Amino acid sequence: MTDDKMYIASVVATYWFVSISMVYLNKVLMSNEALSIPAPIFITWYQCVCTVIICWVAGKIGERAQAMEAAQYQSVSQSEEVADGQQRSQPKALKPGFFAQFPKAEYSVGTGRKVLPLSLVFVGMITLNNVCLKLVEVSFYNVARSLTIVFNVLFSYVMLRIPSSTNTILCLLVVIVGFLIGGKGEINFSMVGTIAGVCSSLFVSLNSIFTKKMLPVVDDNHWRLTYYNNINACVLFVPLMLYFEMSIIKEHSAKLASGVFWSAMTVAGFFGFSIGIVTVLQIKATSPLSHNISGTAKAALQSLMAFGIWGNPATVMGVVGIFIVLGGSLSYTVVKMNENAAFRVPSRPQQSEEGT
């Protein structure tokens, strides 16, 4: 396996681990009234605040790391002088440390405005994700959010006028059938939670597209994009909290003095930072489409694990719906890979009569 494939595999595996852990921890925070406050927007806002703080601290450490490496580079450059006093034109490059990749955490209002469209999509995506997670069973969570690739193909046609093949449409129909069967087989079905899941699928697809578009705005630096995106999100969440959840927070104000509550919130905030990073990394390492496919497959495993971990009631139709969604998603992946491979193969030039 090449280094590039190893890197992509490690990024995808990290995304799966962080994402599943994030979902399970958020479910605890939003469903355990003895531990937390049932306010998904407030919980999500705090996670964004944690992400901003972590990015700022990492930026400070990154500044020092870059300064130290620059001084070390200068030292190595001066030491590589030959005996006649001539300095080599290309001193040996030093391998950068981990923290050297973090840029200085600075916020420019102009850049923040340019990133704002992505931030609006981001806020809609994570808010609807958590509302869906709060109202539906963890085992049904992936089915409720399985229509991402459907929206991805739809936006590709509407926005880019890219048509889809018959095989692609058939795969999407399989996913839709799995979604309907899974919903029919769900015992504790929530209509509001399911609608939130469908809407979150729409925003997940948009988020992938806008992330690719916004990376050049921040010099193609995913750490800087995460910092800008979460600062914007912290501001955008405030009016939503005041309007939708202020009464809930007041009702459970005693939890605000609980160390256990804030410890759990902070751990969830760390995972919130991590999921933002690994999501951007996966999009950069693969593509928006591959990111959506990876997320759908991860969610299927997450649902199967939920039957044992969370004790969600399983029905034949519910389990069949999960596997139909997974099968449709995998078939869609194979179809798109084959179509992309065929598109990349150059046509063989015809042999001239003089060469025969």
C-alpha positions as CSV (number, residue, x, y, z in Angstrom):
1,M,0.0,0.0,0.0
2,T,1.4,3.4,-1.0
3,D,1.9,6.2,1.4
4,D,-1.0,8.2,-0.1
5,K,-3.4,5.2,0.4
6,M,-2.1,4.7,3.9
7,Y,-2.7,8.4,4.7
8,I,-6.3,8.3,3.3
9,A,-7.1,5.1,5.2
10,S,-5.8,6.5,8.5
11,V,-7.8,9.7,8.0
12,V,-11.0,7.8,7.2
13,A,-10.4,5.4,10.2
14,T,-9.9,8.4,12.5
15,Y,-13.1,10.1,11.2
16,W,-15.1,6.9,11.9
17,F,-13.8,6.6,15.5
18,V,-14.2,10.3,16.4
19,S,-17.6,10.5,14.7
20,I,-19.1,7.4,16.4
21,S,-17.7,8.5,19.8
22,M,-19.1,12.0,19.3
23,V,-22.6,10.7,18.4
24,Y,-22.8,8.4,21.5
25,L,-21.5,11.1,23.9
26,N,-24.0,13.7,22.4
27,K,-26.8,11.2,22.9
28,V,-25.9,10.9,26.5
29,L,-25.8,14.7,27.0
30,M,-29.2,15.2,25.3
31,S,-31.1,12.3,26.6
32,N,-29.9,11.8,30.2
33,E,-31.8,14.4,32.1
34,A,-30.1,13.4,35.4
35,L,-26.7,14.5,33.9
36,S,-27.4,17.2,31.3
37,I,-29.7,19.9,30.1
38,P,-32.1,18.9,27.2
39,A,-30.9,21.9,25.0
40,P,-29.2,20.7,21.8
41,I,-28.4,24.2,20.5
42,F,-26.8,25.2,23.8
43,I,-24.7,22.0,23.9
44,T,-23.7,22.5,20.3
45,W,-22.8,26.2,20.9
46,Y,-20.5,25.2,23.8
47,Q,-18.8,22.6,21.6
48,C,-18.0,25.4,19.1
49,V,-16.7,27.6,21.9
50,C,-14.4,24.7,22.9
51,T,-13.2,24.4,19.3
52,V,-12.4,28.1,19.1
53,I,-10.4,27.9,22.4
54,I,-8.5,24.8,21.3
55,C,-7.7,26.4,17.9
56,W,-6.4,29.5,19.6
57,V,-4.1,27.6,22.0
58,A,-2.9,25.3,19.2
59,G,-2.1,28.5,17.1
60,K,0.0,29.9,20.0
61,I,1.9,26.6,20.3
62,G,2.3,26.5,16.6
63,E,3.8,30.0,16.5
64,R,6.5,28.9,18.9
65,A,7.1,25.6,17.1
66,Q,7.5,27.5,13.8
67,A,9.9,30.0,15.4
68,M,12.0,27.1,16.9
69,E,12.1,25.2,13.6
70,A,13.1,28.4,11.7
71,A,16.0,28.9,14.1
72,Q,17.0,25.3,13.8
73,Y,16.9,25.5,10.1
74,Q,19.1,28.5,10.2
75,S,21.5,26.7,12.4
76,V,21.6,23.7,10.1
77,S,22.1,26.0,7.1
78,Q,25.1,27.7,8.7
79,S,26.7,24.4,9.8
80,E,26.6,23.0,6.2
81,E,29.5,25.0,5.0
82,V,32.2,23.3,3.0
83,A,35.9,23.6,3.7
84,D,36.5,26.4,1.2
85,G,33.9,28.6,2.8
86,Q,31.2,28.1,0.1
87,Q,27.7,27.5,1.5
88,R,25.5,24.9,0.0
89,S,22.6,26.3,-1.9
90,Q,20.1,23.7,-0.7
91,P,20.5,22.9,3.0
92,K,18.9,19.8,4.3
93,A,15.1,20.2,4.9
94,L,13.9,19.5,8.4
95,K,10.8,17.5,9.1
96,P,8.2,19.8,10.6
97,G,6.7,19.0,14.0
98,F,3.0,18.3,14.7
99,F,2.2,21.7,16.1
100,A,4.0,23.6,13.4
101,Q,1.1,23.0,11.1
102,F,-1.2,25.2,13.2
103,P,-1.4,28.7,12.0
104,K,-1.7,31.8,14.2
105,A,-5.3,32.2,15.4
106,E,-6.2,35.5,13.9
107,Y,-9.7,36.7,12.9
108,S,-10.2,39.1,10.0
109,V,-13.7,40.5,9.6
110,G,-13.3,40.5,5.8
111,T,-12.3,36.8,5.7
112,G,-15.0,36.0,8.3
113,R,-17.6,37.5,6.0
114,K,-16.4,35.4,3.1
115,V,-16.6,32.2,5.2
116,L,-20.1,33.1,6.4
117,P,-22.0,31.1,3.8
118,L,-20.2,28.0,4.9
119,S,-20.9,28.9,8.6
120,L,-24.6,29.2,8.0
121,V,-24.6,25.8,6.4
122,F,-22.5,24.4,9.2
123,V,-24.9,25.8,11.9
124,G,-27.9,24.3,10.1
125,M,-26.1,20.9,9.7
126,I,-24.9,20.4,13.3
127,T,-28.1,21.8,14.8
128,L,-30.4,19.5,12.8
129,N,-28.0,16.6,13.4
130,N,-28.3,17.0,17.2
131,V,-32.1,17.6,17.1
132,C,-32.4,14.4,15.1
133,L,-30.2,12.5,17.5
134,K,-32.1,13.8,20.5
135,L,-35.5,12.6,19.1
136,V,-34.7,9.3,17.4
137,E,-33.0,6.1,18.6
138,V,-29.3,5.8,17.9
139,S,-30.0,2.7,15.8
140,F,-32.3,4.7,13.5
141,Y,-30.0,7.7,13.4
142,N,-28.1,6.6,10.3
143,V,-31.3,5.7,8.4
144,A,-32.8,9.1,9.2
145,R,-29.7,10.7,7.7
146,S,-29.1,8.3,4.8
147,L,-30.2,10.6,2.0
148,T,-27.0,12.6,1.8
149,I,-25.9,11.0,-1.4
150,V,-29.3,11.6,-2.9
151,F,-29.0,15.4,-2.2
152,N,-25.4,15.3,-3.4
153,V,-26.4,14.0,-6.8
154,L,-29.4,16.4,-6.9
155,F,-27.1,19.4,-6.2
156,S,-24.6,18.2,-8.8
157,Y,-27.3,18.4,-11.4
158,V,-29.1,21.6,-10.2
159,M,-25.9,23.6,-9.5
160,L,-23.4,22.1,-11.9
161,R,-25.7,20.5,-14.5
162,I,-23.9,17.2,-14.1
163,P,-26.2,14.4,-15.2
164,S,-26.3,11.0,-13.5
165,S,-26.3,7.6,-15.1
166,T,-29.1,5.1,-14.9
167,N,-27.0,2.9,-12.6
168,T,-26.5,5.8,-10.2
169,I,-30.2,6.6,-10.1
170,L,-31.0,2.9,-9.4
171,C,-28.6,3.0,-6.5
172,L,-30.2,6.1,-5.1
173,L,-33.6,4.4,-5.4
174,V,-32.3,1.5,-3.3
175,V,-31.2,4.0,-0.6
176,I,-34.6,5.7,-0.6
177,V,-36.3,2.3,-0.3
178,G,-34.1,1.4,2.6
179,F,-34.9,4.7,4.2
180,L,-38.7,4.0,3.9
181,I,-38.4,0.5,5.1
182,G,-36.3,1.5,8.1
183,G,-38.7,4.2,9.1
184,K,-41.6,1.7,8.8
185,G,-39.8,-0.8,11.0
186,E,-38.9,1.8,13.7
187,I,-40.8,1.1,17.0
188,N,-40.1,4.5,18.6
189,F,-40.6,6.5,15.4
190,S,-40.3,10.3,15.6
191,M,-41.7,12.3,12.7
192,V,-40.0,15.5,13.8
193,G,-36.7,13.7,14.4
194,T,-36.9,12.0,11.0
195,I,-37.6,15.3,9.2
196,A,-34.6,16.9,11.1
197,G,-32.5,13.9,9.8
198,V,-33.6,14.4,6.2
199,C,-32.9,18.2,6.4
200,S,-29.5,17.5,8.1
201,S,-28.6,15.2,5.1
202,L,-29.3,18.2,2.8
203,F,-27.0,20.4,4.8
204,V,-24.3,17.7,5.1
205,S,-24.1,17.7,1.3
206,L,-24.0,21.5,1.1
207,N,-21.3,21.6,3.7
208,S,-19.0,19.4,1.7
209,I,-19.5,21.5,-1.4
210,F,-19.0,24.8,0.5
211,T,-15.9,23.5,2.4
212,K,-14.1,22.9,-0.9
213,K,-15.1,26.3,-2.2
214,M,-14.0,28.1,1.0
215,L,-10.6,26.5,1.5
216,P,-8.9,28.9,-1.0
217,V,-10.2,31.8,1.0
218,V,-8.0,30.8,4.0
219,D,-4.9,29.8,1.9
220,D,-6.1,26.2,1.6
221,N,-5.5,25.8,5.4
222,H,-8.1,23.6,7.1
223,W,-7.1,24.6,10.6
224,R,-7.7,28.3,9.8
225,L,-11.0,27.4,8.1
226,T,-12.1,25.6,11.3
227,Y,-11.2,28.6,13.4
228,Y,-13.1,31.0,11.3
229,N,-16.1,28.7,10.8
230,N,-16.5,28.1,14.6
231,I,-16.2,31.7,15.6
232,N,-18.9,32.6,13.1
233,A,-21.0,29.7,14.4
234,C,-20.6,30.8,18.0
235,V,-22.2,34.2,17.1
236,L,-24.9,32.6,14.9
237,F,-26.0,30.3,17.7
238,V,-26.7,33.0,20.3
239,P,-30.0,34.2,18.8
240,L,-31.1,30.6,18.3
241,M,-30.4,29.8,22.0
242,L,-32.2,32.9,23.2
243,Y,-35.3,32.2,21.1
244,F,-35.6,28.4,21.4
245,E,-33.9,27.3,24.6
246,M,-33.7,30.2,27.1
247,S,-36.7,28.8,29.1
248,I,-35.2,25.3,29.1
249,I,-31.8,26.5,30.4
250,K,-33.5,28.5,33.2
251,E,-35.6,25.5,34.1
252,H,-32.5,23.4,34.5
253,S,-30.2,26.2,35.8
254,A,-29.1,24.0,38.8
255,K,-27.1,21.8,36.3
256,L,-25.0,24.9,35.5
257,A,-23.3,24.5,38.9
258,S,-22.6,20.8,38.4
259,G,-18.9,19.9,37.8
260,V,-20.0,16.6,36.3
261,F,-22.1,18.4,33.7
262,W,-19.4,20.8,32.6
263,S,-16.8,17.9,32.5
264,A,-19.1,15.9,30.2
265,M,-19.7,19.1,28.1
266,T,-16.0,19.8,27.9
267,V,-15.2,16.2,26.7
268,A,-17.9,16.6,24.1
269,G,-16.4,19.9,23.2
270,F,-13.0,18.2,22.5
271,F,-14.8,15.7,20.3
272,G,-16.5,18.6,18.6
273,F,-13.1,20.0,17.8
274,S,-11.9,16.7,16.6
275,I,-14.8,16.0,14.4
276,G,-14.5,19.3,12.7
277,I,-10.8,18.7,12.0
278,V,-11.2,15.1,10.7
279,T,-14.1,16.1,8.6
280,V,-12.1,18.7,6.8
281,L,-9.1,16.3,6.5
282,Q,-11.3,13.6,5.0
283,I,-12.8,16.0,2.4
284,K,-9.3,17.2,1.5
285,A,-7.9,13.7,1.3
286,T,-10.7,12.3,-0.8
287,S,-13.6,14.4,-2.2
288,P,-17.0,15.7,-1.1
289,L,-18.7,12.7,-2.6
290,S,-16.3,10.2,-0.9
291,H,-16.7,12.0,2.4
292,N,-20.5,11.6,2.1
293,I,-20.1,7.9,1.2
294,S,-17.7,7.3,4.1
295,G,-20.1,9.0,6.5
296,T,-23.0,6.9,5.4
297,A,-21.1,3.6,5.8
298,K,-19.8,4.7,9.2
299,A,-23.4,5.5,10.3
300,A,-24.5,2.0,9.4
301,L,-21.9,0.4,11.7
302,Q,-22.8,2.9,14.3
303,S,-26.5,1.8,14.2
304,L,-25.6,-1.9,14.4
305,M,-23.5,-1.2,17.5
306,A,-26.3,0.8,19.0
307,F,-28.5,-2.3,19.3
308,G,-26.1,-3.8,21.8
309,I,-24.8,-0.6,23.5
310,W,-28.0,1.3,23.8
311,G,-30.5,-1.6,23.9
312,N,-32.6,-0.1,21.1
313,P,-35.4,-2.5,20.1
314,A,-34.7,-4.2,16.8
315,T,-37.3,-5.2,14.2
316,V,-36.8,-7.2,11.0
317,M,-37.9,-4.2,8.9
318,G,-35.6,-1.9,10.9
319,V,-32.5,-4.1,10.4
320,V,-33.4,-4.8,6.8
321,G,-33.7,-1.0,6.2
322,I,-30.2,-0.5,7.6
323,F,-28.7,-3.1,5.3
324,I,-30.6,-1.9,2.3
325,V,-29.3,1.6,2.9
326,L,-25.7,0.3,3.3
327,G,-26.0,-1.9,0.2
328,G,-27.3,1.0,-1.9
329,S,-24.6,3.3,-0.6
330,L,-21.9,0.7,-1.4
331,S,-23.3,0.0,-4.8
332,Y,-23.4,3.7,-5.5
333,T,-19.7,3.9,-4.5
334,V,-18.8,1.1,-6.9
335,V,-20.8,2.7,-9.7
336,K,-19.2,6.1,-9.3
337,M,-15.7,4.6,-9.0
338,N,-16.2,2.7,-12.3
339,E,-17.6,5.8,-14.0
340,N,-14.8,8.0,-12.8
341,A,-12.2,5.4,-13.9
342,A,-13.7,5.1,-17.4
343,F,-13.8,8.9,-17.7
344,R,-10.0,9.2,-16.8
345,V,-9.0,6.5,-19.4
346,P,-7.8,8.4,-22.4
347,S,-9.1,7.4,-25.8
348,R,-6.6,5.3,-27.8
349,P,-5.3,7.2,-30.8
350,Q,-6.2,5.7,-34.1
351,Q,-3.3,4.3,-36.1
352,S,-2.6,6.2,-39.3
353,E,-2.6,4.4,-42.6
354,E,1.1,5.3,-43.1
355,G,1.9,3.4,-39.9
356,T,0.2,0.2,-41.0
